[in-house]
Amino acid sequence: MKITSFAVVLVLILLFIFVRNHIDLEDNRTNMLLQTRYNRAIDTATQDAAQALITNVSQPLESQYQSAKNVRINKEQAADTFFQTMYMNFNVTHDPTGQYVLNSYIPALVVIGYDGYYMYQFEEYRNARGETQFRHVWSPKKPYVYKDQYDNTYSFTLDDYVTIQRKADEQWMKGFRGEIAGQAGVPLLKDTSAFDAARRTTIVNAIQNDLERSINQYNVTSKRYGTSYTFTVPYISQEDWNNTINDAGVLAFVQGIPLGSQYYNNYALGGARIIKRNIYNAITADSHHYYYPVGSCTSKYPTEEVFTSPKEAAQNGYRPLNCTIGYPN
């Protein structure tokens, strides 16, 4: 082969490699941008859902256990908000077909409540016209149940409030661990670390096992509807699991969205912690304007305004009242 022919072949090979690498780089760049967009979409939707979880419910009605984690939840509102935010981020708000396709990439939502959780998962069911449909439906509430080596049964919560059935006498007891440990006579209640470990493991295992069952069932059923992607439960770090079971919240899974030659597979967690703000009453005493935290002072003067922070009260012309000293002369 002449040197010129060899050079031409070499140039063509190098050109092919250069073009191929350039295409791969562009594909990777496009995939990275899409993945970032999808991550932001699912994170935003899950956070919106978590906030909606505690919207339009009367939280004071749930104060019977004196626990900030025992909040009423609105799972339907949370799911609706999640999907509406996803539709908006994927530009299918007014596209029923696009919504149906997007829904198929969301095998499950988990709503984590104080004393149990709900799965929003795909199932086949018959509608009012007797037609078989494949769509998301709610599971019944599933408690965090555990049985120890003595066959005592526990129903855990997101804190240390627990319901127990003792095997020895079939007696039911409930209350915070520290309050009932002495009278219950159950070894697990006397060991704070062991109790917390059993509680966390029970909650995580219950949700994880249910997810595996739900997604496996989704794979079986979805194949009949033309889905070729095999859904799996993604690896969830221990830190994320700990965050998941700290408060009521939403755990969302999105899988199977085409991403170049690969598929998008991710999950997101949104917590619905309620932070109770202090309330400050504002009064006028002897022509002076004061504010004080509710419950810290007993005032003979009527409340004129109510604020949620000292800064807000100060901006409206009130100064702090020293309840120990009382009202200045």
C-alpha positions in Angstrom: 0.0 0.0 0.0 1.3 3.4 -0.9 2.1 5.8 1.8 -0.5 8.2 0.6 -3.2 5.5 0.7 -2.2 4.5 4.2 -2.3 8.1 5.3 -5.8 8.5 3.8 -7.0 5.4 5.6 -5.4 6.6 8.9 -7.1 10.0 8.5 -10.5 8.3 7.9 -10.1 6.1 11.0 -9.0 9.0 13.1 -11.9 11.1 11.8 -14.4 8.3 12.6 -13.0 8.0 16.1 -13.2 11.8 16.5 -16.8 12.0 15.3 -17.8 9.1 17.4 -16.2 10.6 20.5 -17.8 14.0 19.8 -21.3 12.3 19.4 -20.7 10.4 22.6 -19.7 13.6 24.4 -22.8 15.4 23.1 -25.0 12.5 24.1 -23.5 12.4 27.6 -23.9 16.2 28.0 -27.6 16.0 26.8 -28.2 13.1 29.2 -26.6 14.9 32.1 -28.8 18.0 31.5 -31.9 15.7 31.2 -31.0 13.9 34.4 -30.6 17.2 36.2 -33.9 18.3 35.0 -35.6 15.1 36.0 -34.0 15.2 39.4 -35.3 18.7 40.0 -38.7 17.7 38.8 -39.1 14.7 41.1 -37.6 16.5 44.1 -39.9 19.5 43.6 -43.0 17.3 43.1 -42.1 15.2 46.2 -41.6 18.3 48.4 -44.9 19.8 47.2 -46.6 16.5 48.0 -45.1 16.5 51.5 -46.4 20.0 52.2 -49.8 19.1 50.8 -49.8 16.0 53.1 -50.6 18.2 56.1 -52.8 20.8 54.2 -56.4 21.4 55.0 -56.5 19.2 58.1 -57.1 20.3 61.7 -53.9 19.3 63.5 -55.1 20.2 67.0 -57.6 17.3 66.8 -54.5 14.9 66.8 -52.9 16.3 70.0 -54.2 13.5 72.2 -50.7 11.8 72.3 -48.8 15.0 73.0 -46.5 14.2 70.0 -45.5 16.7 67.3 -45.1 13.8 64.9 -48.7 12.6 65.3 -50.2 14.8 62.6 -53.2 14.2 60.5 -52.4 13.5 56.9 -54.2 14.0 53.6 -52.8 11.3 51.3 -55.1 12.1 48.4 -54.1 15.7 48.4 -50.5 14.7 48.5 -50.8 12.3 45.6 -52.8 14.8 43.5 -50.2 17.5 44.2 -47.3 15.2 43.3 -48.8 14.3 39.9 -49.9 17.9 39.1 -46.3 19.2 39.8 -44.8 16.4 37.7 -47.3 17.1 34.8 -46.3 20.8 34.9 -42.5 20.0 35.0 -42.9 17.6 32.0 -45.2 19.9 30.1 -48.1 17.5 29.9 -50.6 19.5 32.1 -53.1 19.6 29.3 -52.1 16.4 27.5 -54.0 13.3 28.8 -51.9 10.9 26.7 -48.7 12.4 28.0 -50.0 12.1 31.5 -50.8 8.5 31.0 -47.3 7.8 29.7 -45.7 9.7 32.6 -47.8 7.8 35.1 -46.4 4.6 33.8 -42.9 5.7 34.9 -44.1 6.1 38.5 -44.5 2.5 39.9 -45.2 3.6 43.5 -45.6 6.4 46.0 -45.4 5.7 49.7 -47.1 8.0 52.2 -45.6 7.6 55.6 -47.9 8.3 58.5 -47.5 8.4 62.3 -48.6 4.9 63.0 -48.7 3.3 59.5 -48.1 3.9 55.8 -50.0 3.7 52.5 -48.9 2.5 49.1 -50.2 4.3 46.0 -49.5 1.6 43.5 -50.6 0.3 40.1 -53.3 -2.4 40.2 -55.8 -3.8 37.8 -59.5 -3.1 38.7 -62.9 -3.0 37.1 -64.5 0.3 36.6 -68.3 1.1 36.8 -68.7 -0.1 33.2 -67.0 -3.5 33.9 -63.9 -2.6 32.0 -60.4 -3.6 33.3 -58.1 -0.7 33.9 -54.5 -0.4 35.1 -53.9 2.6 37.3 -52.7 3.8 40.7 -54.9 2.9 43.7 -54.5 3.2 47.4 -53.6 0.3 49.6 -55.2 0.0 53.1 -53.3 1.6 55.9 -50.5 -0.8 57.0 -49.3 -0.6 60.6 -45.7 -0.9 61.8 -46.1 -4.3 63.5 -43.4 -6.3 65.3 -43.3 -9.5 67.3 -40.5 -10.2 69.8 -39.0 -13.5 70.9 -41.6 -13.8 73.6 -44.4 -13.5 71.1 -45.4 -10.0 72.4 -46.8 -7.9 69.6 -45.9 -4.3 69.1 -47.5 -1.6 67.0 -44.8 1.1 66.6 -45.1 4.8 65.6 -42.6 7.4 64.3 -41.7 8.2 67.9 -41.7 6.0 71.1 -45.4 5.8 71.5 -46.3 2.1 71.2 -49.2 -0.3 71.5 -48.4 -3.7 73.0 -50.3 -7.0 73.3 -48.6 -9.1 76.0 -48.6 -12.8 75.1 -48.6 -14.0 78.7 -52.1 -12.6 79.5 -53.3 -11.2 76.1 -53.5 -7.7 77.8 -53.3 -4.6 75.6 -51.2 -1.6 76.8 -50.4 1.6 75.1 -48.4 4.8 75.8 -44.9 6.2 75.5 -42.2 3.7 76.1 -40.9 5.5 79.2 -44.3 5.8 80.8 -45.4 2.1 80.5 -42.0 0.3 80.7 -42.4 -0.4 84.4 -45.9 -1.7 84.5 -45.7 -3.6 81.2 -43.0 -5.9 82.3 -41.7 -6.3 78.7 -37.9 -6.4 78.4 -37.8 -4.5 75.1 -39.4 -1.4 76.7 -36.6 -1.2 79.3 -33.8 -0.9 76.8 -34.1 2.4 75.0 -31.5 1.6 72.3 -32.9 -1.9 71.6 -36.4 -0.4 71.4 -35.4 2.3 68.9 -33.4 -0.2 66.8 -36.4 -2.6 66.7 -38.8 0.3 65.8 -36.6 1.6 63.0 -35.9 -1.8 61.6 -39.6 -2.7 61.6 -40.7 0.4 59.8 -37.9 0.2 57.2 -38.4 -3.5 56.5 -42.2 -3.2 56.2 -41.9 -0.4 53.6 -39.0 -2.0 51.7 -40.6 -5.4 51.5 -43.9 -3.9 50.4 -42.2 -1.9 47.7 -40.5 -5.0 46.4 -43.8 -6.9 46.3 -45.5 -4.0 44.6 -42.9 -3.3 42.0 -42.6 -7.0 41.2 -46.3 -7.2 40.7 -46.2 -4.1 38.5 -43.6 -5.7 36.3 -45.8 -8.8 35.8 -48.9 -6.8 35.0 -47.2 -4.0 32.9 -45.8 -6.5 30.5 -49.3 -7.2 29.3 -49.7 -3.4 28.6 -46.6 -3.3 26.4 -44.0 -2.1 29.0 -40.5 -3.5 28.2 -38.6 -1.9 31.1 -38.0 -4.0 34.2 -38.6 -1.9 37.4 -36.6 -2.5 40.5 -36.4 -1.1 44.0 -33.4 1.3 43.9 -30.8 1.3 46.6 -31.8 3.7 49.4 -29.0 4.8 51.7 -29.3 4.3 55.5 -29.3 8.1 55.9 -32.3 8.5 53.6 -34.1 5.7 55.4 -33.4 7.4 58.7 -34.8 10.7 57.3 -37.8 8.8 55.8 -38.9 7.5 59.2 -38.3 10.6 61.3 -41.5 12.3 60.3 -44.6 11.9 58.2 -43.7 12.3 54.5 -43.7 11.0 50.9 -41.4 8.6 49.2 -41.6 8.7 45.4 -40.1 6.5 42.7 -39.6 7.4 39.0 -38.1 4.8 36.7 -37.8 3.8 33.1 -37.8 7.2 31.4 -35.6 6.9 28.3 -32.3 8.7 28.8 -30.2 8.2 25.6 -29.2 4.5 25.6 -30.0 4.2 29.3 -33.0 4.8 31.6 -33.7 7.2 34.3 -34.1 5.6 37.7 -34.4 7.6 40.9 -36.4 8.3 44.1 -37.1 11.3 46.2 -38.1 11.9 49.8 -40.2 14.8 51.1 -40.8 15.3 54.8 -43.8 17.0 56.3 -42.5 18.1 59.6 -44.6 20.7 61.4 -42.6 23.3 63.3 -44.8 24.9 65.9 -44.2 28.7 66.1 -44.5 30.6 69.3 -47.4 33.0 69.5 -46.8 36.5 70.9 -49.7 38.6 72.3 -49.4 42.4 72.0 -50.9 44.7 74.6 -50.9 48.3 75.7 -50.3 49.0 79.4 -50.1 52.5 80.8 -49.7 53.9 77.3 -46.8 51.6 76.6 -46.8 48.8 73.9 -45.6 45.4 74.9 -45.5 41.8 73.5 -44.9 38.5 75.3 -45.0 34.8 74.5 -48.4 33.2 75.1 -48.2 31.2 78.3 -45.3 33.1 79.8 -47.3 36.0 81.4 -50.7 36.6 82.9 -52.0 39.8 81.6 -54.9 41.9 82.9 -54.8 43.9 79.6 -56.7 42.8 76.5 -54.7 41.4 73.5 -54.6 44.0 70.7 -52.6 42.0 68.1 -51.0 38.6 67.7 -47.6 38.0 66.2 -45.5 34.9 65.3 -42.1 36.4 66.0 -40.5 39.0 68.3 -39.2 40.7 65.1 -42.7 41.1 63.7 -43.9 42.5 67.0 -41.0 45.0 67.2 -41.6 46.2 63.7 -45.1 47.1 64.7 -44.0 49.2 67.6 -44.1 46.7 70.5 -41.2 46.0 73.0 -40.7 42.8 75.0 -42.4 42.5 78.4 -40.4 41.2 81.3 -42.9 39.0 83.0 -40.7 38.8 86.1 -40.5 42.5 86.6 -44.0 43.2 85.4 -45.3 46.4 84.0 -43.2 49.6 84.4 -44.8 52.5 86.2 
